[in-house]
Amino acid sequence: MVLKIGFASTYPPTHCGVGEYSRMLITALKSLYPRIKAYVFADKRGGDRRFDELAKVDIIPSFEHEETSYRKLLDNLALIDGVDILHVQHEYGIFGKHNGLIEAVEEAREERLVGKIVITMHTVDHPYTLRSGTLEFQRQLNKFDAIIVHSALQEFELIHQGIDPSKIIRIPHGTLLNPYLWLPRFKLAESLGISEEQLVGFLIGVPGFLRKDKGLDILVKAVKPLLHDGDYTVIVAGETRDPVLRKELEEMVRNGPNMIFIERWLTSEEILKLVALVDAVVLPYRDRPASYSVSGILHLSMGGLKPIIGTRAPRLIELYHHAPRMTVPVRNPDELTRKIRWLRINYDVAIAYMSSLYSYAVRTEWRRTARRHLSLYAYVLGIEKSILSGE
């Protein structure tokens, strides 16, 4: 059977982790079940209507970030004669905290533009949140046919907030196994605009958006002693969201030869190349108060089978669960410095210790994650799972 699925989500070239997530999920879904007819009802920042040849999906601009009305989304659903599944990839920075999305969902159902409606909550807020409106939005999640979360923290938080447990499905974030590990170092460096002569000693990579909740201020303090050691190179790569941090990083690059700063948005492919290039990845995150999510950068890093050091922040709960000794307390630059030095000396021990995390990376490979999505779609539509799984 042909299955029509619409995804309400950001999408490349918009600089957004949720958009990258959606592209990888759709690509994996179509790999498993080619008879899916997929549409992305995307944010308008990505440009005009187009067709993504990689994912084989129509991209239809349908909304502005955090707008209050989703009339255009409903109009576009009508133009394609509706879908079997509408899957919303929700993030508060994309859809906001107001009722606009909920009202659109209810109207789509009334107008029979959708069969069933699924939402993935990429962030779930706790009652101690400082953001107004998020808890009110979460109270209305029972209006969806299924709610996907990525971690046990998110799952139990929604249950505590009164959401029907039978509607909550925990599906881990997908992992892209790194296809660039075989490339020589000079090729990887060249592809990222780095001269091989700049790479000295132990290479540390810090990828992703550069802002305070990513712990870049902690990183700056933690790496200063390492750069004085002379046997480390730290590569910080990503789009800067904080001008003060940008200034500090630029100053460190000027004052020391062992710091490389790539200040731009990196695609998933470029992040994979960075992970393949370095000896270890450091994720010094500190989360927003009372927000639960998981890290897409962690999953891109896991697929590189390199040691990862991170903080004990909720966003890195999977690292803490599978490799707790590779974590340090949040906001503790001295502990982070010590852990990096320990890793430099005990590299082979760390690789062996992280085998549980590497096994988890394989278990959450994107096609496995997509298979769980297909099973959920079959369940909410009331059809045999084997019809969509090819079993």
N, C-alpha and C positions, 0 to 999 in steps of 0.2 A: 504494500500500500504506500501511496505518496503521503508524506507527513508534512504539513505546512507549519513552520515555526517562525514566529516573529520575536526578535530580541529588541527590547527597548534598552539602549545602552549607548555610551560613547563608543567611538571606533576610530582607529588610526585614519588620518594623521593627527587627530587630536591627541595632545600629550596627556595621557591618562592611563594609569595601571588597569582600571576596569575595562577600558577599550582593548588593551592588549590581551587581557583575560578572555574577553568575549571572542576575539579573533581566534585564539588558540582553541577554545572550546568548540566553536563552530567548525573549524578545520578538522578536529578530531571526530566530531559527530558525523560529519559527512564522509569521513574515511571509513567509519564503521557502518553507516547506513546511507549509501549514496542517493537513496530516493527521498531524502529530506529536501524540501524546497524551503530555503531559509531567506529571511529578510531581516535586515537590521534597521530599526527605526531609530536613527542616530541623532546626535546633537548637530546643530547647524554649523558649529565651528569647523567641522571636517570638510565643508565644501558642498558642491552640488551632488545630485544623485549620480551614482556610479556603480560599477560591478567590480568586486574584488575577485580577481582571477585565482588567487591562492586559496581562499576559503570557498570560492564559488557561491558568493552571496551578494544579493542586491542591497546596496546601502541607500536608504531613503532619509534625507534630512527631515526631522519631525519635531524637534523641540529645542528651546534655549535652556541653558543651565538654570535650574531653580525657578523656572517660570511657573506662574500660578494656574495656567490653563494648558491642557494638552489636547485642544481641539484639532490641531494639525495631525497629531498622532492618530486620532480617531478617523479623520478624513482619509489618511493614508491607508489605514486598515480597510476602510470601505473600498478604496480604489483597487485593492488586490482581492476583494471578495472575502476578507477575513482570514483567520488562521485557526488551526487546530489548537495550538498552544501559543500564548503570549508569555514570554519569559522576560521579566524585568530584572536587569542587573542594577540593583539599587545601591547608591552611595549618597549620603546627605549632601555632599558638595555638587552632585549632579541633579538630583530631583528635589532637593530641599526638604523642609520639614512640615510643609503645609498639606492641605487636603487635596490639592490639584490632581496628584497621581491617583489617589483613592477614588476620587469622583470619576476620573477617566476610566478606571478599571470597571467601576459599577456600570457606567454608561455603555462601555464596550460589551459587557455581558448582556445588558438589556437589549441592545441593538443586534445581538447575536453575531457580533463581529469576531468573537473568540469562543473556542470550545472550553478550554480551561486556562487559568492564569496562575503562573508560578513566579515567585519572587526570590532572588538571591539577596540576602542581607549581608553585604560585604562589611558593614559596621553595625554593631548593636550597642546601644547606650545603656548604661547602668543608671539607677535612680539618682546617684550622686553627680550625674553629668552637669556640666556648667552650661550646656547648650539648651536653650528653651525650645520646646516643640517636638523634640525627638521622641520623648516617651509617649506623647499623645499620638504620634504617627504609629509607633510600635503597637499601641493598644488596638489598632485597627487591622492588624495583620491577619486576623482570622477571616477577613474578607477574601483572602487569596486561597486558592485550592491547595497549594503547597508552599512551604517556606524553606529554602535551602540556607544552611549556615555552614561555616567552615571549621568551627572548633566547638569543643564541649562547653567552654565558657559561654559562647554565644547561645548555644542550645539551652542550657539550664537557666540563663538569664531571661530568655524569652518565656520559658515555662513559668518562672517566678512572676513574670509580669502578666500572666493570665492567658497566654497563647495556647491553643489546643495542642498538646504534645503529639497527637497523631498526625498533625500537619507539618511538623518540623522534621526535616531530613538533614542529617549531617553528611555532607559530601566534602571531603578535603579539597583544598585548592590543588589544581593540577600541577604537574612537574614536567618540564621539558628537559629531557636528558641531553646533555651537552654534545653537539655534533662536531665541536671544534677542538676537542682535546688532542687530536692527532697532529694538529698543525704546529710547525716549529715556532718557537718564541718570536723570532724576528718577523715572521709573517703576521702573527697576531698583533704585535706592537705596531707594525706598519699600517695595518688596517684601522687602528685606533688613532693614528697620527702621532705615534710615540717613536722616538729614535731608540734603537736597541742600546745605544751607549748610555742612555739615561737610566737603564735598569741595573741597579747595583744591589747585590746581596739578596736578602729575603724580601719578596714582593708581597705587599698587602694591598688588597683592593677594597674600596668602599664605594659601591655603586648605588644609584637611586637618586630621588629628589633630595636636594641639599637644603634642609630646613631644620629648625630646632627640635621638632618632635622626632627627627631621625637621629638626634644626639650628636650633631656635628660640632656643637660647642664642646661637648665632652671629648670627642675625638681630637679636636685641636689641642686640648690639654694633654691627652694621653700620648700623642705621637711626638710631642716636642722632645722628650728624653730619648726616644728611639732614633730620631734624626741625628742627634748628637753622637749616637753610637757609631754611625757611619756604615752600618751593615744592613740597613733597611731602605727600601724604597716604598713610599706610600702613594698609591694612585687613587685620588678622589675624583669620581666621575659622575656628573649629573647636572640637571638644571637647577640653578640657584634660585631659591625663594626668599632668601634673607640677605639684604645688602651688607649688614654688619658681618655676618659669617663670610660672605664673599671677600670682603676686605681683609679679614684675618687670614683666610686661606691664601689669598694673593700675596700677602706679606710673608707668609711662611715659605711660599715658593721662591720668592725673591731672595730670602735670607738663607736658604739651605738648598743644596743640590739634590736632596733625596725625596723631594715632594713633587708630584706631578698632578696638575689640576686640569681636568677636562671639563670645561664649563659649558655643557649643552645637554639637551635631551638625548638620551641613548635609547635606541630601539632594543627590543628583546634580543635580537641577534647580536648587537654590539655588547650588551651586558654579558651574554654567553661567551663572547670572545674575551672580554675582560676577565671573567672568571677562569677561563682556560689559560690565560696568560699568567695570573698571579699564583703565589704559593698558598695564600689563605685569604679568606674574606672576613671582614670585620663589620658587624652591624650594631652600632652603639645606641640603639633606639631608646627613646623614652616616650611613652604613649601619652595621648591626651587623657586628662583625668576621666575615669569612668567610661571609656570607650573600648569595646572589644572588637578586634579584627585579626586577620593573619597577614603575614608579609608575602607579597608576590616575589619580592627580591630574594627572600629566603629560599623559595622554591626554585627560582632560576639558579641560585647558588648551589643548592643541594644537588642539582643535576650535573654539576661539574665535578662531583666527588672530591672536593677539596675540604680541608679543615675550615670550619666556620666558628668564629667567636662572636657571641652576641650577649645582650643584656637580658636580665630576667624581666622583660616587659611582656604584657599579655599578647602583643602582636607576634612575639617569638615563642609562643607556648610550645610549638612543635619541636623547636630546638631544645628547649628546656626539658621536654618529655623524653626525647630520644638521646640527648647528649648533655645532661645537666652540668657536667664538669667543664664544658666549654662555654659556660655562661658566667657572667659577673653581675653584681648588683647594679641597678640603674643609677646613673649620676655619680659614678665612682671612677674617675679617670686613673687613679693610682692602681686600682685592681685591674683595670683594662690593660695598663702598661705591663704589669706583672704577668698577666695571662698571655699576652703576645710574646713576651720574652721566654716564658715557659714553652710555648708552642715552637718557637725557633729552635730550642734545644732538644725538645722531645717530639719532633715531627712524626716519626714513624709510630710512636706510641699513640699519638692523637689520631692518626689515620685508622689504626686498628680499633681504637675506642669508638670512632664514629660510624662503625659498620651498621649499627642499628638505624642511624639516620639515612645512610645510603640505601639500605633495604627499604625504608619508608619512601625514599625518592622513587624507587622502582615501582612500589605498590601504588603510588599516586601519579604515575606517568599519565599523560593527558588522555590517551585512549581508554585507559582503565577508568579514569574519572568520567569521561564521556559516556562510557557504558552504563555507569550508575545513573547518569542523567536520562539516558534512554529508558532504563527500567522505571524511573520515576514518571516519565512522560506516559509510558504504557499504563502504569498504575492509575494515574489521575484520569486518563481517557477511558479506562475500563476495558482495555484490550489485552490480549495475551502478550506477555513480555517477549516470547519467542518470535513474534511477528516482526518486532523491531530489532531484535538482536541477531537475527539470521540463524538462530539455533534450530 
